[in-house]
Amino acid sequence: MTRIQNTVDYFEAYEAGKLNPEGFWGRYASHEFTWRAPWHNVYSADFEQARFRWFEGAQLNITENCLDRHLHTRGDQIAVIWEPNDPIEEPIKLSYRELYHRVCQTANVLKRLGASKGDRICLYMPMIPELLISVLACARIGAIHSVVFAGFSSRSLADRINDAGCSILITADGSFRGDKIVPLKDIADQALEACNSVRKSIVVKRTETEIQMVEGRDVWWHDLHTGVAEICDAEVMDSEDPLFILYTSGSTGRPKGMVHTCGGYMVYTCYSFEQVFQYRDGEIYWCTADIGWITGHSYIVYGPLLYGATTMLFEGVPSYPDMGRFWQIVDKYEVNIFYTAPTAIRALAQCDPKLIERSSLRSLRVLGTVGEPINLEAWEWYNDVIGKGQCPIVDTWWQTETGGIMISPLAGITHLKPTFATLPLPGIVPVLMDEHGNEIHERIAEGKLCIKQPWPSMARTIYGDHQRFIDTYFAHFPGYYFTGDGARRDLDGFYRITGRVDDVVIVSGHNLGTAEIENALDEHEQVAESAVVGYPHPIKGNAICAFIVMDSNIQAGSTLEQELLDLVSTIIGPIAKPDKFYIVPGLHKTRSGKIMRRILRKLASGDGQDLGDISTLLNPEIVESIGQSMGLTTSA
Ligand code: WT7
């Protein structure tokens, strides 16, 4: 199968992918890529043990497919355009050939430092070309990259480094974010105090911030690269060898290190990039995500490069020097495909229209959104004001765990319906489950979203904890992958994602586990107990509300709120800071001792009425007191 060109193709491909997945994926995979050895089996699946294998027996290196394979056809084509934080600074453009050599050189540097296949390497870096190069350099030598978003705190970084047992850290002296400098190296130094596994830390010079170099451990990126060869044979990987680990929050416990493997991830990110965005040769494609999230992995780095596209990398933030920055960049490079998050769209829609009007936005052909449900108002603004009614909007639903886009329109091919992610990609079989755990067969339905058929880029395990992988994704509905999301299906079979059905809250498109935030708050010496829920927020989609129970006989001091904010910032990172705090006398529990969050969610959204049946609570009277502390009258 090649590119889907019209709706007839789509429905044909859809049927083929459903009826004969082996044939469907086998055809695509053999058609598009450079394999060092063929597979003997397209896939095998054991839902009970959560063992999935794709292209078993095949060998490859994903960077040969991102780089080497393009050299004779598009060696001089720009692979990456880097736009710095400050618009005055020179951008960097790397052709496929230049990128190839830089990746090879860094791969050689890593080898010299003793890295080899299977080693874990942590990247804690700004959005600079060296980040993308480091990702690919790891893949080149078969080392497993674990990128940690540079907004995370030293504690979060240390936890991730330790969980994966990383031996090398790559970081930078600092990171520019608008008019601020984040002292990345200092944060990394603090983290490394708690990490025994890290032998070497490579430091890119970016902000010229003054830093401490630890003798024997810290080395400058540029020193390591001087005189190093720019050719490096790619390590031959088995299809099921791990490619990377990426952490995502869960509803309970610590973040989960999702493991993705080489062959299936390669096939699916290229496939989905091509089908969803309908990229045309010569176009400029810009995804505004950070490489620290899965969106950046799959649709800044791997998908576009596998396909041979020109991908943009933006170091800065949408608000610097002003809220018109995105649109100026679109005009500056004549961006054709623009992919961002609803939270950014809502924030940009609020600002002075003059900031948009000074850009023509003429080059845009396709718009995309990802990360959370998009509301109608934001969709219409994006469509009318940015797309001028001319650009299809692909509302792409997927997850860190799915590796690639699962449900989305195909730009210009399948129908759009505002606020709907619409139809699954061919090869993906979503289903809705009712409360008894049965598949709902009626067309129009609402239920929990599961995926019935394995697909190539599904995560294979949680690093170091396969049982948790089984329990989280495969135990609720035996025989299915459970997404944790709820969804509605309309008469046309279009899906609308309604949001998480577990204790994960999506704030500004970032996945946050309520348990993680509660654990952070509980570390305050005066806090006896806390409960965290999400509530609707006009820009962020959801915001965090924290209910705090103080230790007995302690009155909350005037600085408590600030102390709690600081605590969450240091333990997790600024993105997890609650927007609202309420000091409450206690928390209502079920008979099994669990906090009934449904009630807190309602209260947090400002609604004290219709709280439902609370008679099963151990202490129903506390609900009214909680309401009183919030200034709400409750139905309790
Ligand atoms: C959760 C996954 C996958 C890239 C970014 C987030 C929500 C994602 C959409 C969408 C409605 C969406 C879901 C999902 N989500 N895209 N288009 N419409 N909801 O990755 O951090 O793993 O979060 O984001 O709730 O489960 P992630």
Residues whose N, C-alpha, C, O or C-beta is under 5 A from the ligand:
A	BS01	WT7	T248 T295 T369 V370 G371 E372 P373 I374 D395 T396 W397 W398 Q399 T400 E401 T483 D485 I497 G499 R500 G509 N511
